Amino acid sequence: MTAFNRRDLGLLVLRVGTGAVLAAHGAQKLFGWFGGGGIEGTTKAMEAMGFRPGRESAIAAGLGEAGGGALLALGLATPAAGAAAAGAMAGAVSVHAPSGFFAMSGGYEYPAFLGFTAAAIGVTGAGRLSLDHATGHVLDRPWVVATAFIGTALAAAAVVGRRAEAIGTPQPEADSSAGSSGAAEPDDEPEPEHTSARERES
């Protein structure tokens, strides 16, 4: 008979709590539950934050949070679940990073905490009170851990890099063109007035 210890119970509590929070956020993005925007609203938000393409980014973020969170809570395919959730949180961290660390100032404290917690569970394993244990750890092998985290790290780096390019390149050009056109209009208006005044004087 399997004996459960405090570590297994602790992992169960940590998995269920973290997984539930992540799944709830994912449900907001995918289904509009709990006051979320659903796919359409999340797509617009993703595009506004510089993620391209917006709809695919919204689906990926929602699946990473909802799917990863649900699997963490169940303790199934724990390495892949932890890596997926951590990858989704990496994108959130990139959005909040300009505001600093602490959540009270809009910083990345909260998504970073969720991401590190999910990653830690994925590396540690789900414990014996889990579906991974019940299925003989078929989806919890060392090679799964390595593959999941390396793949997620590469994907997250690519997504965050594309976002950095999207928000770094077009905006200055748009601002400068708007500024030049805005400055040109007032300058063009006085010139005829000055010219007509000189003509009147002459």
C-alpha positions in Angstrom: 0.0 0.0 0.0 1.3 3.4 -1.0 2.2 5.7 1.9 1.7 9.4 1.4 3.9 11.8 3.2 4.0 15.6 3.9 5.9 16.2 0.7 3.1 14.6 -1.4 0.4 16.5 0.4 2.4 19.8 0.1 2.9 19.2 -3.7 -0.8 18.5 -4.0 -1.8 21.8 -2.3 0.7 23.7 -4.3 -0.3 22.1 -7.6 -4.0 22.6 -7.1 -3.7 26.2 -5.9 -1.3 27.3 -8.6 -3.1 25.3 -11.3 -6.4 26.8 -10.4 -5.2 30.4 -10.6 -3.5 29.7 -14.0 -6.6 27.9 -15.3 -8.9 30.8 -14.3 -6.7 33.3 -16.1 -6.7 31.1 -19.2 -10.5 30.7 -19.1 -10.8 34.5 -19.1 -8.8 34.6 -22.3 -10.3 31.6 -24.1 -14.0 31.7 -23.0 -14.5 35.1 -21.4 -15.2 33.5 -18.0 -14.7 35.4 -14.7 -15.1 38.8 -16.4 -12.5 38.1 -19.1 -12.5 39.3 -22.7 -12.6 36.0 -24.4 -10.7 35.3 -27.6 -11.9 38.5 -29.4 -11.1 40.8 -26.4 -7.8 39.0 -25.7 -6.8 39.3 -29.4 -7.3 43.1 -29.3 -5.3 43.3 -26.1 -2.5 41.1 -27.5 -2.3 43.3 -30.6 -2.2 46.5 -28.5 0.6 45.0 -26.4 2.7 44.2 -29.5 2.1 40.5 -29.9 1.7 39.4 -33.5 -0.4 37.8 -34.8 -2.9 38.8 -32.1 -5.4 35.9 -32.4 -2.8 33.2 -32.4 -1.0 34.8 -29.5 -4.3 35.0 -27.6 -5.0 31.3 -28.1 -1.4 30.3 -27.2 -1.5 32.3 -24.0 -4.9 31.0 -23.1 -4.0 27.4 -23.7 -0.7 27.8 -21.9 -2.5 29.1 -18.8 -5.7 27.1 -18.9 -4.2 23.8 -20.2 -1.0 24.1 -18.2 -2.9 25.0 -15.0 -5.4 22.2 -15.4 -2.7 19.7 -16.0 -0.7 21.0 -13.0 -3.7 20.6 -10.7 -4.3 17.0 -11.9 -0.6 16.2 -11.8 -0.6 14.9 -15.4 2.3 15.5 -17.8 3.7 17.8 -15.1 6.9 18.8 -16.8 5.1 19.9 -20.0 2.4 21.6 -17.9 4.9 23.5 -15.8 6.9 24.6 -18.9 3.8 25.7 -20.8 2.6 27.8 -17.9 6.0 29.3 -17.3 6.3 30.2 -21.0 2.9 32.0 -20.9 4.0 33.9 -17.8 7.3 34.9 -19.5 5.2 36.8 -22.1 3.3 38.5 -19.3 6.6 39.4 -17.6 7.8 41.1 -20.8 4.7 43.3 -20.8 4.9 44.4 -17.1 8.7 44.7 -17.0 8.9 48.4 -17.9 6.9 49.2 -14.7 9.5 47.6 -12.5 9.2 44.5 -10.2 6.5 45.2 -7.7 2.8 44.5 -8.6 1.6 47.6 -6.7 3.3 49.7 -9.4 2.2 47.5 -12.3 5.4 45.5 -12.3 6.0 41.8 -13.2 6.1 40.4 -9.6 2.8 38.4 -9.9 3.4 36.7 -13.3 7.0 36.0 -12.4 5.9 34.3 -9.2 3.4 32.2 -11.0 5.9 31.3 -13.7 8.6 30.3 -11.2 6.2 28.3 -9.2 4.9 26.4 -12.3 8.4 25.8 -13.5 9.4 24.5 -10.0 6.5 22.0 -10.0 7.4 20.9 -13.5 11.0 20.2 -12.5 10.2 18.6 -9.1 7.3 16.4 -10.2 3.8 16.1 -9.0 4.3 13.7 -6.2 2.4 10.5 -5.5 -1.0 12.1 -5.2 -1.2 12.7 -9.0 -2.2 11.2 -12.3 1.5 11.0 -13.3 2.1 8.6 -10.4 -1.1 6.6 -11.2 0.0 6.2 -14.8 3.6 5.1 -13.9 5.1 8.5 -14.8 4.8 7.8 -18.6 4.6 11.5 -19.2 7.1 12.5 -16.5 10.4 11.1 -17.7 13.7 13.1 -17.5 13.7 13.5 -21.3 10.2 15.0 -21.1 11.5 17.6 -18.6 14.4 18.6 -20.8 12.4 18.7 -24.0 9.5 20.6 -22.5 11.6 23.3 -20.9 14.1 23.7 -23.7 11.3 23.9 -26.3 9.3 26.4 -24.2 12.3 28.6 -23.5 13.1 28.8 -27.2 9.5 29.6 -28.1 9.1 32.2 -25.4 12.3 33.9 -26.4 11.1 34.1 -30.0 7.7 35.5 -29.0 9.2 38.1 -26.6 11.8 39.0 -29.3 9.1 39.6 -31.9 7.1 41.7 -29.5 10.2 43.8 -28.7 10.7 44.4 -32.4 7.1 45.2 -33.0 6.9 47.8 -30.2 10.4 49.2 -30.8 10.4 49.8 -34.5 7.1 51.1 -35.8 6.2 53.5 -32.9 9.1 55.9 -33.2 8.4 56.2 -36.9 4.7 56.9 -36.4 5.5 59.4 -33.6 8.1 61.3 -35.7 5.8 61.4 -38.8 2.9 62.7 -36.7 5.1 65.2 -35.1 6.5 66.5 -38.4 3.1 66.8 -40.0 1.7 68.5 -36.9 4.6 71.0 -36.9 4.3 71.7 -40.6 0.7 72.8 -40.6 1.2 75.7 -38.2 4.3 76.8 -40.0 2.6 76.8 -43.3 -0.3 79.0 -42.2 1.6 82.1 -41.0 3.8 82.4 -44.1 1.0 83.6 -46.4 0.0 86.1 -43.7 3.5 87.5 -43.4 3.8 87.6 -47.2 0.5 89.3 -47.7 1.4 91.8 -44.9 4.6 92.7 -46.7 2.7 93.1 -50.0 0.3 95.4 -48.3 3.1 97.5 -46.8 4.7 97.8 -50.2 
